[in-house]
């Protein structure tokens, strides 16, 4: 099983649509969870951290399910400017017990169409 | 002003050459990383340093040698470049190794 797996996409949606991304992780000792956004030919940028209780930032909602080892990102009322690749990222404890690794999913390309 | 800066932005070089990419962060972070993003856009960790100590070396060929002279810098030297090394290399830093990472703008390496 891959360390972090994401919906392969791509997703093509009309403006105003609601779109959901899912991501699963294999390391049950994972500590921190994030969603990043990467525009074409740019660096990944942090979109939001994902907290156990779930969190919202405007049109974006992130959720974590530790029991099932998945995280999700919901984008409501999607805008043209939301078009980008969305990457989930997980920080997991390495065997040996004292160091951590930040692992990214392969990313899901979202295109929002007018 | 740039939090994580890496140079050069573009690097075109011939097979067999040796090249270096430099990275500096002015955020006071303890942890720095090198990631490789290939043509399929998969962002794969190469190295992680925490307080100048190598934490992760993710089965990277020993032609790749990271050097961290201090906490604010993590450079990447690549010997005997191969065609398959062509990719975008991203430097990143985080406050510690359980916090979110901030990325540099990337170095697009093309080996011809």
Interface residues (C-beta under 8 A of the other chain):
Chain A: X31 X32 X34 X42 X43 X44 X45 X46 X49 X85 X87 X89 X91 X94 X99 X100 X101 X102 X103 X104 X106 X107
Chain B: X33 X35 X40 X41 X42 X43 X44 X45 X48 X50 X55 X56 X90 X94 X97 X98 X99 X100 X101 X102 X103 X104 X105 X106
